Structures are given as structure tokens and as C-alpha cells.
Amino acid sequence: MDNKPSYEELEKRLNRLEVQHNQTKHVFAGFSHDFNNLITHLLGYTGLLLSEIKDESGNLKEYSDNIHDSSKRLVELVKKMGNFSKSDTPIYLVKDFLEDLVKGVKNSNIGKNTNISYDSSSDSTSIQVDKTKLYDALFSLCVYSIHSLPPQGEIKLRSELVDGSKISFPDFKKIPYVLIELEDNGPNIPEYILPVIFEPFAKIDRIPSDDSEGSRLALSTCKSIIENNMGHIFVESEKGKNTKFVIYLPEHNPE
């Protein structure tokens, strides 16, 4: 009996390993960021304490010096953890990434007649992501929107830098995020679909049943890719208003 795993099984194992690796990087990134904030406060207060100690021969001075030195060593350890979380993932300018996306959509069979544009107020911001997979996810969102467009329809992409501490949704860290917004003026998504739109096997009325090209990736897969890049995705769609996919990705911090 041949017990060798099939190609599909190997692919599933590889995908699971990749998800686990990305989740580990995510945990290290979050931990190092939060821990670094705590150590910064500790260093600041021990520095103030040392400046107030007048008797340099007493035990208090020795103990405070030890705490301060240990805090400095912790800073170096946290930096190493942060470097692990960044790994060797490449860094891209948001402007270049989204301009490439617009060109790709316009050059595709399904998007060649689509009115799609990109407006950026964050030309200098960058993101550290798996470009190929993130590109496929955003391309698929564009295809999803294209299916709904009226004859004079359009898709607008924009990006800007936002403060994570001012975002009210859960699971956001107090760091800068690049907001990427994909807006179309097609019909709104039915209200009953919105809560499950990113669930596997969700029936999406916007995509015709006879569509041969499809949206390339399921919306649940798009969501997984964005989350694996430490991002978040939401959808806004109300009757009489344009539909928006709103994506948040951590801005790359070189420090």
C-alpha cells in the first residue's frame, strides 16, 4: 500500500506551517512592541531615581544601577525578538504596490474596461508584507467589485496613514497603520450577507453564478491573507451609499 501523501495533502501541510509561522511572527511582534513600551518606562523611572540619589555609597544606588543595567539588556533582547518577527519579509512602498495593482487590473481581461483609479495621501509609507499573496487578495477584491459595477461604474482606491490608538475596533495595537480603502459605486451588498461575507462557502450574490473567471480567491481566503500579514479587513455597505472594503496593515517601522 502506498502511504505517500498526495500533492493536496502536502499543500495543506505547507499552508498550515505557513499560517503557524506567520502567527508566531505576529505574536513576537506584538509582544516585543508592548514589552518595549514597559521597559522604556522602567528605564525612565530608574534614570530619574538614580539622578535623585545623593549617597552614591549606599545600597540603594547599587540596586538602582543593577535594575537600570538589566533593563538595558532587556531592550537588546526585545530588539532581537522584533527582528525575528520581521524575518526576511520584503518592504514595499504603498504607493508602488497599489499603482501596480491598478495596472494589473486594467491589463486583465476582466478589468480592461474598468474605470479604476488610485489616490494616495501616504506616498512615503511602506508595508512589510508577502507581496504576491497580498496582491492576489486585493486583486480578488477588485474583481468582486467589478462584477457589481453598472455601465458607468468605477472603483476608487485610496490609502492614508492612521493612528491605531484611535481605532475603536478590538485587536488593534497602538501603532501606525496604513489604511487601504477600495470603494465601488455598484449596488450595495445585502444586509444579511455582511455578517458572514468572509466566512468560507458564503454565498455572495454579487458574483454571477455563470461567471467563468470568478473572483480568483474566495473572500475568506482574502481575509486570511490579510490577517497573516498582521492586518485587518472590514466591509461597509449601506443602501444608497458606495460599498467599501477597508483594510488596515501595520506601517513598516525601520527601528
C-alpha positions as CSV (number, residue, x, y, z in Angstrom):
1,M,0.0,0.0,0.0
2,D,1.3,3.4,-0.9
3,N,1.2,5.6,2.1
4,K,2.9,8.6,0.5
5,P,0.9,11.8,1.0
6,S,-0.9,13.3,-2.1
7,Y,0.0,16.6,-3.6
8,E,-3.1,18.1,-2.0
9,E,-2.2,16.8,1.5
10,L,1.3,18.2,1.1
11,E,-0.1,21.5,0.1
12,K,-2.4,21.6,3.1
13,R,0.5,20.8,5.4
14,L,2.6,23.6,3.9
15,N,-0.3,26.0,4.2
16,R,-0.7,25.1,7.9
17,L,3.0,25.5,8.5
18,E,3.0,28.9,6.8
19,V,0.0,30.0,8.9
20,Q,1.7,28.8,12.1
21,H,4.9,30.7,11.1
22,N,3.0,33.9,10.4
23,Q,1.1,33.6,13.7
24,T,4.4,33.1,15.6
25,K,5.8,36.2,14.0
26,H,2.6,38.1,14.8
27,V,2.9,37.1,18.5
28,F,6.6,38.1,18.7
29,A,5.8,41.4,17.0
30,G,3.0,42.2,19.4
31,F,4.9,41.0,22.5
32,S,8.1,42.9,21.6
33,H,6.2,46.1,20.9
34,D,4.2,46.0,24.2
35,F,7.3,44.9,26.3
36,N,9.4,47.6,24.8
37,N,6.9,50.2,26.0
38,L,7.1,48.8,29.5
39,I,10.9,48.7,29.5
40,T,11.1,52.3,28.2
41,H,9.1,53.4,31.3
42,L,11.3,51.3,33.6
43,L,14.4,52.8,32.2
44,G,13.0,56.3,32.5
45,Y,12.0,55.9,36.1
46,T,15.2,54.2,37.2
47,G,17.1,57.0,35.5
48,L,15.1,59.6,37.5
49,L,15.7,57.5,40.7
50,L,19.5,57.5,40.0
51,S,19.6,61.2,39.5
52,E,17.9,61.8,42.9
53,I,20.2,59.5,44.9
54,K,22.7,61.7,46.7
55,D,24.6,59.0,48.7
56,E,26.4,57.0,46.0
57,S,28.0,54.7,48.5
58,G,24.7,53.2,49.8
59,N,22.9,50.0,48.7
60,L,20.1,52.0,47.1
61,K,22.5,53.3,44.4
62,E,23.8,49.8,43.8
63,Y,20.4,48.2,43.5
64,S,19.1,51.0,41.2
65,D,22.2,50.6,38.9
66,N,21.5,46.9,38.7
67,I,17.9,47.5,37.7
68,H,18.9,50.1,35.1
69,D,21.6,47.8,33.6
70,S,19.2,44.9,33.5
71,S,16.6,47.0,31.7
72,K,19.1,47.9,29.1
73,R,19.9,44.3,28.5
74,L,16.2,43.6,28.1
75,V,16.0,46.3,25.5
76,E,18.5,44.4,23.4
77,L,16.7,41.1,23.9
78,V,13.4,42.7,22.7
79,K,15.2,44.1,19.6
80,K,16.3,40.6,18.7
81,M,12.7,39.4,19.2
82,G,11.5,42.2,16.9
83,N,14.0,41.2,14.3
84,F,12.7,37.6,14.3
85,S,9.1,38.9,13.8
86,K,10.2,40.9,10.8
87,S,12.1,37.9,9.4
88,D,13.2,38.4,5.8
89,T,9.8,39.7,4.5
90,P,10.4,42.4,1.9
91,I,9.3,46.0,2.4
92,Y,7.3,47.9,-0.2
93,L,6.1,51.4,-0.7
94,V,2.3,51.5,-0.5
95,K,2.2,53.9,-3.5
96,D,4.1,51.5,-5.7
97,F,2.2,48.5,-4.5
98,L,-1.3,50.0,-5.2
99,E,-0.2,51.5,-8.5
100,D,1.0,48.1,-9.7
101,L,-2.4,46.7,-8.6
102,V,-4.3,49.3,-10.6
103,K,-2.2,48.5,-13.7
104,G,-2.7,44.8,-13.2
105,V,-6.5,45.1,-13.0
106,K,-6.6,47.3,-16.1
107,N,-4.4,44.9,-18.1
108,S,-6.6,41.9,-17.1
109,N,-9.4,40.5,-19.3
110,I,-12.0,41.2,-16.7
111,G,-10.8,44.7,-15.8
112,K,-9.7,46.1,-19.1
113,N,-12.8,48.3,-19.5
114,T,-13.0,49.2,-15.8
115,N,-12.7,52.8,-14.6
116,I,-10.3,52.2,-11.6
117,S,-8.1,54.9,-10.0
118,Y,-5.8,55.3,-7.0
119,D,-5.4,58.4,-4.9
120,S,-2.7,58.4,-2.2
121,S,-2.1,60.8,0.7
122,S,0.7,58.5,2.1
123,D,3.2,58.3,-0.8
124,S,6.1,57.7,1.6
125,T,4.6,55.0,3.8
126,S,5.7,51.4,3.5
127,I,4.5,47.9,4.5
128,Q,6.3,44.7,5.2
129,V,4.2,42.0,3.5
130,D,4.1,38.9,1.4
131,K,3.5,40.9,-1.8
132,T,2.4,38.1,-4.1
133,K,-0.3,36.9,-1.8
134,L,-1.5,40.3,-0.7
135,Y,-1.6,41.4,-4.4
136,D,-3.8,38.4,-5.2
137,A,-6.1,39.2,-2.3
138,L,-6.6,42.8,-3.3
139,F,-6.9,41.9,-7.0
140,S,-9.7,39.5,-6.0
141,L,-11.5,42.2,-4.1
142,C,-11.3,44.4,-7.2
143,V,-12.7,41.6,-9.3
144,Y,-15.5,41.1,-6.8
145,S,-16.3,44.8,-7.2
146,I,-16.1,44.8,-11.0
147,H,-18.9,42.1,-11.1
148,S,-21.3,44.6,-9.5
149,L,-20.5,47.7,-11.4
150,P,-23.1,49.5,-13.6
151,P,-22.1,50.7,-17.1
152,Q,-20.7,53.9,-15.8
153,G,-19.3,52.4,-12.6
154,E,-15.9,53.0,-11.1
155,I,-13.6,51.7,-8.4
156,K,-11.6,54.1,-6.3
157,L,-8.5,53.1,-4.2
158,R,-7.0,55.3,-1.6
159,S,-4.5,55.0,1.2
160,E,-3.6,57.0,4.2
161,L,-1.7,56.7,7.5
162,V,-3.8,56.3,10.6
163,D,-3.2,56.1,14.3
164,G,-4.0,52.6,15.7
165,S,-4.7,54.0,19.2
166,K,-7.7,55.9,17.8
167,I,-9.3,52.9,16.1
168,S,-12.2,51.6,18.2
169,F,-12.2,48.0,16.8
170,P,-10.7,45.3,19.0
171,D,-7.3,43.7,18.4
172,F,-5.7,46.9,17.1
173,K,-2.3,47.8,18.5
174,K,-1.3,51.4,19.4
175,I,0.9,51.7,16.3
176,P,0.6,53.4,12.9
177,Y,-1.5,51.6,10.3
178,V,-1.8,52.1,6.6
179,L,-5.4,52.2,5.7
180,I,-6.3,51.0,2.2
181,E,-9.8,51.7,1.0
182,L,-11.4,50.0,-2.0
183,E,-14.7,51.7,-2.9
184,D,-17.1,51.0,-5.7
185,N,-20.5,52.5,-6.8
186,G,-22.2,49.2,-7.6
187,P,-25.3,48.1,-5.7
188,N,-24.9,47.6,-2.0
189,I,-24.3,44.2,-0.5
190,P,-27.5,42.7,1.0
191,E,-27.5,43.3,4.8
192,Y,-28.0,39.6,5.6
193,I,-24.7,38.8,3.8
194,L,-22.5,41.3,5.7
195,P,-22.1,39.3,8.9
196,V,-20.9,36.2,7.0
197,I,-19.3,37.7,3.9
198,F,-15.8,36.5,4.9
199,E,-16.9,33.0,6.0
200,P,-15.9,30.0,3.9
201,F,-18.6,28.9,1.4
202,A,-20.7,32.1,2.0
203,K,-23.0,32.7,-1.0
204,I,-22.2,36.1,-2.4
205,D,-25.0,37.4,-4.6
206,R,-22.7,40.0,-6.3
207,I,-20.9,37.3,-8.2
208,P,-22.9,35.8,-11.1
209,S,-23.4,32.0,-10.9
210,D,-22.4,31.7,-14.6
211,D,-19.1,33.6,-14.1
212,S,-16.3,31.7,-15.7
213,E,-13.4,33.7,-14.3
214,G,-14.7,34.1,-10.8
215,S,-13.1,36.3,-8.2
216,R,-9.9,34.2,-8.2
217,L,-9.7,33.9,-4.4
218,A,-12.7,33.4,-2.0
219,L,-13.3,36.4,0.3
220,S,-12.5,34.1,3.2
221,T,-9.1,33.5,1.7
222,C,-8.5,37.2,1.1
223,K,-9.3,37.8,4.8
224,S,-6.8,35.1,5.9
225,I,-4.0,36.5,3.7
226,I,-4.5,40.0,5.2
227,E,-4.6,38.7,8.7
228,N,-1.4,36.6,8.1
229,N,0.2,39.9,7.2
230,M,-0.9,41.2,10.6
231,G,-3.7,43.2,9.0
232,H,-7.5,43.6,9.4
233,I,-10.3,43.9,6.8
234,F,-13.8,45.2,7.1
235,V,-16.7,45.9,4.7
236,E,-19.1,48.8,4.7
237,S,-22.2,48.7,2.6
238,E,-25.5,50.6,3.1
239,K,-28.4,51.2,0.8
240,G,-27.8,54.4,-1.1
241,K,-24.1,54.5,-0.3
242,N,-21.0,53.2,-2.1
243,T,-19.6,49.9,-0.9
244,K,-16.1,49.9,0.7
245,F,-13.6,47.3,1.7
246,V,-11.4,48.8,4.4
247,I,-8.0,47.2,5.0
248,Y,-5.5,48.1,7.8
249,L,-1.9,47.0,7.5
250,P,0.9,47.9,10.0
251,E,3.1,50.6,8.7
252,H,6.7,49.4,8.4
253,N,8.8,50.8,11.2
254,P,12.5,50.6,10.4
255,E,13.5,51.0,14.1
